[in-house]
Amino acid sequence: MSTTNPAVPAVPAVPTAPEAPEATRARRTGGDLVVESLAALGARTVFGLPGQHALGIFDALRRSALRYVGLRVENNAGFAADAYARTTHGVAPLLVSTGPGALMTLAALQEAAAGSAAVLAIGSQVPLAGIGGGRHGYLHELTDQSASFRGVVKSVHTARTASQIPSAVAAAWASALSAPHGPVWLEIPQDVLLAPVDVPPVAELTVSVPELRPRAELIAAAADRLAGARTPVILAGGGVVRAGAEAELLTLAERLRAPVATTFGGKGAFPWEHPLSLRSWLEDRHTTRFLEDADTLLVVGSGLGELSSNYHTFRPRGRVIQIEADLGKLESNHAALGIHADARQALGALAAAVAERVGEGERGSAAADGGADGPDAPEAAVAGLLARVRERIDGQGLDLEQQVLAAVRDALPDEGVSCWDMTILAYWAWSAFDARRPNALHSAQGAGGLGYGFPAALGAAVAEPGRPVLAVSGDGGAMYSIAELATARQYDLPVTWLIVDDGGYGILREYMTDAFGQATATELTRPDFVALAESFGVPALRTSPERLRTDLAAALASPGPSVVVLPVLLRMFAPTHLAP
């Protein structure tokens, strides 16, 4: 890896603002109430990008102990906050300005909503005199700014006076943390943020986040069905990961001897190499049939949406039990015994109830016919399914793709975190990548927008200092967040960015060619990514599939940010949802 570039000047230190006069330092404003409220609720880090109307908050940051991580584009700041929230299972504050700055966060907040990430977005507003629908001509003015967020976030909050700020921040924080986690929007007018306040600093704020417990009669009914099932199967979604319910899932699966598949958002919820692990091959007809054939299918933390149901081709023949914290997803696609509850609470209660029915030391009724090791045993059924999936993939001449994905897996240490953009290699990873540990793989498969991988990796690196973090993007997606190389360098974040350069929007090229015979608007002129990274003072190199494992491992082991560019044309495995 190139660690120096004589043609590139050293990155200058960020200048320090001159010290303010004593009178200015003693002055507190509405912005201080925002910052003090966040700190009182437990925030340690905030993400964002300053703007004219929001300067009251940013001025207050220098009087606080909060760590500020500033990105170059508001949408990227939102992606960083998203990954920080997912990684910590907590709230990630995001600070932006009015109008364009606020609206630039919408794509990131949509992903946070789809992925249940607790992002607390705080934006400024025009002065109070400009609010109410009139056209006063203020800079950044919108007729109804908050209306732009109502269809995206969990809740919208407004503080119109300084005294309302602490309670509004607390209410927004509680909403973001309530099950299911999700993004919220809080806006405060510019003049309220700038106005002096004559109240004591916010020393304590408490929020009450109710536990979403399952109803006892529903747990009893579900336990009866599972304990009496001959072929129970579990599908674990992102709700298991967000709730931190991996241990409860493992206990229940082993108690029932039930095979477990994980959705793309649920990767890491169940050990990849476990004898009961069906892994994540959901875009596969063999897996779809396996789930359909279960006489009792337990779906946890998934709405059985498009990707989790092999593009809505899934047709269960047995009974379905669904545990879901998002009420809108409960039975939204398939009839089920619906349990509206947090995944951890419900799985823990269900494991205990099943134990009472099958006995703590017994193996569960799933092995009743085949015995512990017979051909009909659940472990044998799992091994058979994985063999059929492997045979299907191996028959498509996709050795290069499997080689590249294996090289990435081998290069990333087990304790590492990976963040994936919408690119062909990520589509492979959803199905075939072993995350190795819970909550260690993040992707944009919820909303599916480009540009997630690198800024999300920056947020994950802030959340888990000391862990190597990998970002994976295609060349098209990389251009959405190339400016954040400056952010990575400024904060010296240990993120290695793998850019798979195939000359365009690779997955769209495949889709269009398959559907129309040729692709349109998918080919791109790209920069020299290595030279571009080095211009930011970030070490970079160009690799090949044969050298990828070694080069990527070396980059991940090096301190600070780095870029590895892989020029290669990858293909997707054939879909099965289009077959008769």
Salt bridges, closest charged atoms under 4 A:
GLU19 OE2 - ARG25 NH1 3.18
GLU22 OE1 - ARG25 NH2 2.18
ASP32 OD2 - ARG63 NH2 2.69
GLU36 OE1 - ARG28 NH2 2.82
ASP59 OD1 - ARG62 NE 2.86
ASP59 OD2 - ARG63 NH1 2.87
ASP82 OD1 - ARG86 NE 2.66
GLU111 OE2 - ARG86 NH2 3.07
GLU141 OE2 - ARG135 NH1 3.83
ASP144 OD2 - ARG150 NH1 3.70
GLU211 OE1 - ARG213 NH2 2.60
GLU217 OE2 - ARG215 NE 2.63
ASP224 OD1 - ARG357 NE 2.53
GLU248 OE2 - ARG344 NE 3.27
GLU254 OE2 - HIS274 NE2 2.80
GLU273 OE1 - ARG279 NH2 3.05
ASP284 OD1 - ARG392 NE 2.59
GLU292 OE1 - ARG285 NH2 2.96
GLU292 OE1 - ARG317 NH2 3.83
ASP293 OD1 - ARG317 NH2 2.32
GLU360 OE1 - ARG255 NH2 3.18
ASP369 OD2 - ARG230 NH2 2.19
GLU379 OE1 - ARG257 NH2 2.51
ASP410 OD2 - ARG549 NH2 2.79
ASP414 OD1 - ARG436 NH1 2.53
ASP434 OD2 - ARG436 NE 3.03
GLU464 OE1 - ARG437 NH2 3.18
GLU464 OE2 - ARG467 NE 3.06
ASP475 OD2 - ARG526 NE 3.90
ASP492 OD1 - ARG489 NH2 2.52
ASP501 OD1 - ARG526 NE 2.92
ASP502 OD2 - ARG509 NH1 3.84
GLU523 OE1 - ARG509 NH2 2.86
ASP528 OD1 - ARG542 NH2 3.02
ASP551 OD2 - ARG547 NE 3.45
